[in-house]
Structure formats: C-alpha cells, structure tokens
Amino acid sequence: MKLSNGKRLERLHDRYQNGDLSRRTFLTLTAAAAAAVGLDMPWMRQALAAVEEVRFDGWGGTVQDAIDKYAFKPYTAKTKIKVVQGTFGDEDEIITKIKTAKPGDYQVIHSSGVNYYIKYVNGGLTSEINEANIPNMANVLQPMIDPFRKLTPKLSAVPYDYGTTGIAYNTKVISPEEAKEKGAALLLDKKYAGKVGGYSDMTTRVWYAALATGQDPNNLKDMDAIWAKVRETRDLAKKFWSSGAELMDLLSKGEIVVTDAWSGRVAALQDQGHPIGYLDPAGSYAWMEDMLILKGSPMAECEELINFMLDPATAIAVAEGQSYPPSLDPTKVKLTEKIEKLPAFDKTGTMKSLTFADPVYWATNEDAWTKQWNRISKGA
C-alpha cells in the first residue's frame, strides 16, 4: 500500500524519536518532503528549530567539575550549544526517572559501564550512534569498546574513563605495609570498628565479600558466606557513603580510617594533601564509565559533543582534572605523566590487569541480591 506524504512524515518522525535517524538526516528528509507537498505539522516546526542545548547528567563533585571546565565550557564557546547539567548519586535513581520521562527529556548520561548499559538496553532506552560522526572513537581503547558492542553491535554509548574501587586508608593510622598484608580483609578488622566505611551499593558489598571469602566475584558459589561478610562489614562500619563527595568528606575529616573507595576520588584527596593511601587488592573491582546517548536525543549534537570530549587535548585535561584515566589508547595517544601515575592506569592498553564484572552474570542475579542487600542494610 502506498503511503501518503503525511503518513510518511509521521513515520520519519517516529524513527527520529526512537533514535533510528540522526537529526541531520531527519531534517533533510522531512524538509524536502514537506516542501514538496506544502505540509506543516505541529512537531515539524519544533524539530526544524536549531538545537540550542544538550542535557547531561553525571556524578557531580570533582568529576563533573572537571568535565564542565575542560569539555562543556569550551564546547559551548565553540558551538554556542549550551550543556544543561544534572547530577545523581546512584545511577539506578536516574534510570527510574528516565523511564517515567518523555524521550528526549534526558539525553547524555555519564554511565557506569556495561553493568548499567545492559539495564538501558533491556529497558528500551538506548539509541544507535552514527560512529562516523565521532571520528575520535578511533583513539578509544578497543578492550573498552568490545564489551558494549557484544551487547549491542550498534552502540548507544562510548567509553570515556575507567577506574577501580580499591581500599583507601588513613596513613596516620594504618601503614602501607599493614594495608598490603591484609588487603580486602582490612575492611573486616575489628580493630577499626566504628571507623570503617563502604559504598552503599549492592555490587560493591557483594564484590568485597567475595574477595574476603576467597570466591570469584563473577562465579559465586556460597552466597550464605557472602551475606555473612556483608553483615560483618555493616556491623563494623561507621557509615556507608552514597556519593563521591561524601566519601571524600568522611576520609578528609578522619571520621573513617578505612573504606572501599573510588580511585579517582582518592587521587583527588591525595592531591589536596590528605594522608590517604590507596591499595588495589587482588581482584579489586574495576569499572569503566561511558557517555551514553538516550533514545529521543538530538543525535547529531550529542555525537558532536562526545567527539569533542574525546579529542585528545580535551580528554587529557578532563582526566587530569577528575583523576581518572581516559579511555584513550596509550599506544595511540601520548598521555601525560600525571595520568600515567593515576591509580588503575593501564599502560599496556590491554586492560588485562583489571577485573571487570561480567554484565550478564550480575544482571541475572541483581534483583535477588539487591533485595537481600536492602534487607541487610536496614539491619536484617
């Protein structure tokens, strides 16, 4: 059946809203079709208007400050497109908001790698990036791209940085020798009861319980032992922190002397002169972060922004500012000495020294484990 011009335009509009067409392609096709038949639809005037802003949501604190200073402000100066920013402390919270919002209300998310990417994919929230519009992807580490492409051959996200959740400790109280000797068990040392911290996140709590019980975090066999260790840490802890800013505050004020911690936030504290050491015990939880473009976003502008952020000069400045290594391949791009000294930096470009979560394994168990963690965190 032959489609009417109006129906054809409506279908083009639907494809654009679903992220199947870039804004540039959409405008080219609709403008030509509309002009040919003299059509004017309510959504067309809005779509044809120039995009003046892109929405970004990230982790706030020193990380987002660095992105804003070294990427967003220069991008706006160059393109006149404003980056409107929001923040979150828990990515599950922003996912819930995205699911109840209209497509396009949220656009670019500083997301926590493949573990969360699979949630966006399963929720039908992803777009399809035109990689030709992001030529700087050629410099991105292939071992970081591959796990995303395994889930969706056509990507909705581009890796941007990486780090580890290791052990941070106050060097005035705990020596580097003690930290190295005890490793993950340092979080369970009764000597530091009331001075222990930890991230209030199921994945981190289960991961470190796995290390404490000698299990493979990607192939757990004894969940009773895991939950026993989670409870043990809970009972020793002064507080489970919920954001990088809170982590830094607790450590800098000496309210806690040992905690699992994000490598970049610890590096920032060290730069500020605080007596904080950092250790990645064997099997330490490694993660990557990505810039994820959601369905319904202005694709061309979002792709342009991410390409700008991946420019080596920009990515290096952001990495130095946020204290996390960039996703740039060090065998292709000359990185600075400061970046090479960051915790978790992999000079080989292979990422083989880092242990990442298996996204399918963790997604399969997430609901049950999260329910149990929620019960334990409330005292069960």
N, C-alpha and C positions, 0 to 999 in steps of 0.2 A: 504494500500500500504506500502510495506516495505521501510524504509528509508535507503539511502546509508549512509556509515560511514561519508562521508564529510558533508552531509546534517544534520546528527545527531549532529556533532560537531558545525556546524553553529547555530543550534537551541540552543545548550547549551550555546554558546557564547552570543546569543541574550538574553537568560534568565539571564545570569550573568550581562550583561549591563543594564538590566531593574531592577536589584536588587532582582531578584527572587531566585538567588542562592548565597550563601556565596562564597567568593573567595576560601576558603579551599575546599568546595565541588566541585566547578567548576574545580579547578586544579586537584583534584583527578580523576574526571570523564574524563576530556579531556586527561590527561596524559596517563591514561590506554587505552583509545580508540585509541589515536594517535599512541602509541607504538605498539598496536596490528596490525595496518594496515600500519604503516610507513608513516603516513600523516604529512605534515608540512605546516601550513597556516601562512600568514603574521602576523595575530593578535596573534597567539599562542605563538610565541617567546616573545612578549611583555608581554602577560598575565602571562606567566610562570616565568618571571623575578621577583625577590623579590621586594616587595613594599618597597621603601626607604623613602617615605614621605606621609603625610596626609595633606590635605588642610583644614584650619579652617578660618572662617570669623565671626567676632564678633564686639562688640560695641566700642572697643578701650578704651583709658583712663585708669583710675584706675581699672576698671573691668577686662579688658583684661591683664593688667599688673599683676594682682593677679593670673589669670588663667595661664599665661605664667610662672610665677615664681614658683608657687606651684604645677602645674599639668604638663604642657608641658615639661619644662626642666627636671624634674625627669623622665617623661615618656620616653623621648629621651635617657636619660642616661641609662635607664633600657633596652630598646628595640632596640636602635640605629635607630629608625624611627623618622625622623625629622617632626615637625609640621610647615608647611608653613602657615603664617598668613596674613590675610587681614582684613580690617575694613570697617564699614559702619556707617552712622549716621541715616539712615532711611531704615528700612527693605524692604519697597516697592522697593527701588532702587536696592537692591541686588537681589530681586526676578526677576526684569526685566532683569538683567544681566544673571541670571541663565537660564531664558527662552531662551535666544539667544545664550547660550554657549553649548558646547558639553557635554553629560552626563559624569560626572567624573571630569570636569574642576573645579567645586565647589563640596565639599564633606560634610563637617560638618558645620552647621550654628548654632550660638548661637541665637536662635529664640525666639520670644515674645509670646510663649504660644499658646493656642488653637485658639485665634483670627487670628493668622497668619498661624497656622497649616492647617486650612481649606483652605487657599489660595494655599498652596503647594499641598494639596490633590486634589483640583479642577483643578490645573494646570498640574496634572500628573507627579509631580516631586518627589514623595515620594518613599521610598524603603520599604522593610519588614525586620525588625530586627529579628535576632535569639536571643531571650531573654535568651536562655541557655548560650550564650556567654557573658552575662552581669549579673553574679550572684549577684552583688551588688545592682541590682534593688530590691532585697528583702527588702532593708532598705529604699526605697523611699516611701514617703507618698502616700497611696492609693488614697486619695481625689485629689491628683495632677495627678495621672495616669488615673483615671476614665474618665475625660473629653476627653482625647486623644483617649482612647480605644472606647469611644462612637462614635467617628468619623471614626476610622479605628481599627477594632478588632486586626489586626496585626500592631503593632506600627512601625512608622518610626522615632520616637523621644522619648527621655527620659527626664522627668522634672529634672531640675538641681538647680534652685533657685527661689526665689519669692520676691516680694516687693510691695510697694504701691506708687501711685502718690498722695501725700498729699500736704499740704501747708507749704512752707518754708518762714520764715520771719526773718528780721534783729532785734535782741532783743534790739539793741540800739535805735531803732525807734518804734518798736511795742512790747508791753508787752505780756507775755503768756496769761494774763487774757483777753486782747483785742482779741487776736487770737482765743481763745477758745469761746468767746462770739459771734464773728462774723462768724467764720468758713469759709465756701466757699465764703461768701459774702465779705470777706476781699479782694478778687481779684477785686471787683467792687467798692471799697471805693474810692470816688473821692479825698479824702484827699491825696492819694498816686499816683495821676495821674502823669505819666511820670516816675514813679519808680516801676511800675508793670511789671512783666514778665509772660511768659507762654510758654508751649511747642507748637511748630508749627505743631501740629498734630490734624487731624480732630477728632479722638476718644476722646482725652483729652479735646478739646474745647467743644465738644458736651456734654461730661460727666459732666464737671463742670458747664455748662449752665443748665443741668438738675437739679443738686443739688441746683443751685441758684433759680430755678423756682419751686422747690419742687416736681419734677417729678421723676419717676422711670427710671434710665438710660437704663434699659432693657425693657421698655414698654412706650415709649414716646407718649404723646397724643397731645401736642401742639408744633409743630415744629416752628411756627411763633415766639412764645415766646423764644424758644431755640436760633434761629438765632439773635433775638434782643439782647439777653445777650452776644452772641459771638461778635457781633459788639460793644457792650458796653465795653467789656474787651479789644478788639482791640484798641479802641479809647483811653483807659487809659494806654495802655502798652507802655513802652519804647522800648521793643523788644520781639519778640517771638523767643526763642532759639531753636536750631536744634540738639544739641548733649549734652551729659552729661558734656563734657569738657567746653562747652560754658556756660552751666548753672552754673557750679562751678566758672567760671571766673567772670560772672556778679554778683553773690552773694558775692564772696570774695572781690571784688573791691568796693562794695557798690553801683554799678550802678543801681541795683534794690533792693527794700527792701521787696517785697513780690512776690511770684510766686508759681504756682503749680510746684512740683519738685519730682524727684525720691528719694525714701527714702534712698537708699544706698549712693547716691552722697551727700546727706545732712549729713549723718553719717560721711562720709569721711571729709567733711568740719569741722564738729564738732571736729573730731579727730585732725585736724590741728589747732584748737584753734580759729576758726572764730565764731563770735557772731550770730550764726544762730539757730533759734528754728524750731521745726517741729511739725505739727499737722495733724492727720488724722481725718477730719470731718466725721460725719455720712454719710455712703455711699461712702466713699473715694474709688477711682479707684484702685483695687488690680489686680495684674497680676503675672503670673508665666513665667519663661523662661525655655527653653529646649535645649538639644543638639540634633539637627535634622540631620539625615544621608540622603543625597540625593540619588536619583536613579543614578546608574552608579558608585557609590563609591566603593573602596575596602572594602567590608563589614566586613571581619574578623578583619582587622586592625582598622577600625573605631569603631567597637564594643569593641575591646580590649582597645582602648583609652578611650572610655566613661566609661567602667568598672573601669579603673584606676582612672578616675576623680571622680567616685562615692565611691571609697574606703574612709571609714570614716576619716582617717587621712588627706587624700588629700582634700576631700570636706570641712572639717572643716577649714583647712588652707586657702583654696580659699575663703570661706565665710567670715572669719575674714579679709582677705586682701581686698575683694571687698565691704564689709559692707552690704551684702545681705544674709538673712538666706538661708541655703542649703535646698534641697528637702528631706533631711534625716528625718525620723520619730523620733521625740524626745522621743517617748515612747519605741523605739528600740535601739537608739544610744544616748549615753551620749554626749551632746553638751556642749560647754564652756560657762562660764558666759558672755563673751563678745558677743557671738551670742545671748544669751538669752536676752540681753539688746538692741539688734538691733531693729530699727523701723520695725513694721509689723510682728515681730516674733510671731508665734502661738505656745504656749507651749503645747496645747492640742493635736495637730496633727490632728485635725478635719477640720481646715480651715473655720469653720463656722462663725468666727468673721470677715471674709474678703468678700468683694463684688466683684465678677468677672463679666466680660462682658459675655453675652450669645453669643457664637460664631456664631450660626446660625442667630440670630436676627440681629447682627451687620453686618454680611456678606451680608445679604439680602438687607440692606439699604446703604451699604458702597459706592457704585458708585454714587448714587444720593447725598448723604450727602457730599462726598468728592468734587464733582463738586461745590456744594454750598459753602463749606468752602474755596475752592480755589478762588472763586469769592470774597468772603468777605475778605480774607487775602490780596487781591490786591486792596481793597478799596471800593468794591461794597456795 
